[in-house]
Amino acid sequence: MTALPASTSVPRPAGAPDDAVERAEGPLRVLLVEPESEQSHQLVLSLSGHDVDITVCVDGAEALLRVGLLRPDTIVTSATPPEVDLETLVRVTRRATDIPILIGVGPGDSQRALRALAAGATACVNRPYRIPELAALLRGSLPGVDGHHSLEHVSGPGTSLRSGALELDALGHRLFVDGHPVDLALREFGIMDFLLRHHGRVVSREELWTEVWHKPLPPVNNTIAVHIRRLRHKLGDSEARPRFIHTVRGIGYRLDTANGG
């Protein structure tokens, strides 16, 4: 992975003003950061009829060079760009421009997405990409285009999750229960994020540990149980009469908000 010094900035084209310039008419200029050639090829073909002009970069280092030269309207990047990590890509880009940055997220990308959103990314979208969803987000990224709203109001994976009485605000790192904010520690927030994304499904202790702690689960460890107990206390929940988090003996946990709203 290429390391960038703290002073790294996106190069600007010669003669370009420091502030954002008004966008010219024409196709939406999208800078796509996609290391998988088949994925980028399919995306270019699928969006060809949506008045979108796509420039493909295979890694984050190339993207940082091109964003200053091409002045795209929107950036779409995978959560794991080679050479330059996602958070750095977002943070350095934000020093030069406030254009929308969409993060394509798949299984296991939630923590990277959270860090990218905190660094200034705009929203997340499922990856592999669903063309109607992505096209709607892209066309809504500019004010006054076909009446679409701004991306900052779009709820997507990694921005806002709602289920019953629970709402998780990833960008603000907050959880709301019945509309009331609940302060969570970092690991607690990661657990709630994962449970909400897999709402209704039993998730194993191994899955939770791998997703939140990013390492194999030790043979004997009660850390998850301790965190779940603290979470239940903060949610006003209980193991005996669970409103949200249900224990599945010998397997793991299930988040169910059907009776919690």
QUILINMO-V516649 format. One record per residue. N is the residue number from 1. D_LAST is the distance of its C-alpha to the last C-alpha in Angstrom with 1 decimal. Layout:
n;d_last
N;D_LAST
N;D_LAST
//
This chain:
n;d_last
1;45.3
2;47.2
3;46.7
4;46.7
5;48.1
6;46.1
7;48.2
8;47.6
9;46.8
10;46.5
11;50.0
12;50.4
13;52.7
14;56.0
15;56.0
16;52.2
17;50.9
18;48.4
19;45.8
20;44.0
21;46.3
22;45.4
23;44.5
24;47.3
25;46.7
26;46.4
27;44.1
28;41.2
29;42.6
30;40.3
31;41.2
32;39.8
33;39.9
34;39.9
35;41.9
36;41.7
37;44.4
38;43.0
39;39.6
40;41.3
41;43.7
42;41.2
43;39.1
44;42.3
45;43.2
46;39.8
47;39.5
48;43.2
49;42.3
50;39.7
51;42.3
52;41.4
53;44.2
54;43.2
55;45.1
56;44.3
57;44.6
58;44.6
59;43.7
60;42.4
61;46.0
62;47.1
63;44.0
64;44.8
65;48.3
66;47.4
67;44.7
68;47.4
69;50.0
70;48.0
71;45.6
72;42.8
73;40.1
74;37.3
75;37.1
76;35.3
77;35.6
78;34.6
79;32.8
80;36.0
81;39.0
82;42.3
83;44.7
84;42.4
85;38.9
86;35.9
87;35.2
88;38.8
89;39.0
90;36.3
91;37.6
92;41.2
93;40.3
94;38.4
95;41.7
96;43.3
97;40.8
98;37.3
99;37.0
100;33.7
101;33.4
102;31.1
103;30.5
104;30.5
105;28.2
106;28.3
107;27.3
108;28.1
109;28.3
110;25.1
111;27.0
112;29.9
113;27.6
114;26.0
115;29.5
116;30.7
117;28.0
118;28.8
119;32.5
120;32.0
121;30.8
122;29.0
123;26.5
124;26.2
125;26.7
126;26.7
127;30.1
128;31.9
129;31.6
130;30.4
131;33.0
132;31.1
133;28.3
134;30.9
135;33.1
136;30.5
137;29.6
138;33.4
139;34.2
140;31.5
141;32.8
142;35.5
143;35.3
144;36.8
145;36.8
146;35.9
147;33.4
148;30.9
149;28.8
150;29.3
151;28.0
152;26.5
153;23.7
154;23.1
155;20.1
156;21.4
157;21.4
158;22.1
159;21.1
160;17.4
161;14.7
162;11.2
163;8.6
164;4.9
165;4.5
166;8.0
167;11.2
168;14.6
169;17.7
170;20.6
171;23.3
172;22.4
173;21.5
174;18.3
175;14.8
176;12.1
177;9.1
178;7.4
179;10.7
180;12.9
181;15.4
182;16.0
183;19.6
184;20.2
185;23.6
186;24.9
187;24.4
188;20.9
189;20.0
190;21.9
191;20.0
192;16.6
193;18.1
194;19.6
195;16.6
196;14.4
197;17.5
198;17.8
199;14.2
200;14.6
201;18.2
202;20.0
203;21.7
204;24.8
205;25.8
206;28.7
207;26.5
208;24.5
209;27.8
210;29.6
211;27.0
212;26.4
213;29.7
214;31.9
215;34.2
216;34.7
217;32.9
218;35.6
219;36.5
220;35.4
221;32.5
222;29.7
223;28.5
224;25.3
225;24.4
226;25.1
227;22.9
228;19.9
229;20.6
230;20.6
231;17.4
232;15.6
233;17.2
234;16.1
235;12.4
236;12.7
237;12.6
238;15.6
239;17.6
240;18.3
241;14.8
242;12.7
243;9.0
244;9.5
245;13.3
246;15.3
247;19.1
248;21.3
249;24.7
250;27.6
251;25.7
252;22.9
253;19.1
254;16.2
255;12.9
256;10.3
257;6.6
258;6.8
259;5.9
260;3.8
261;0.0
//
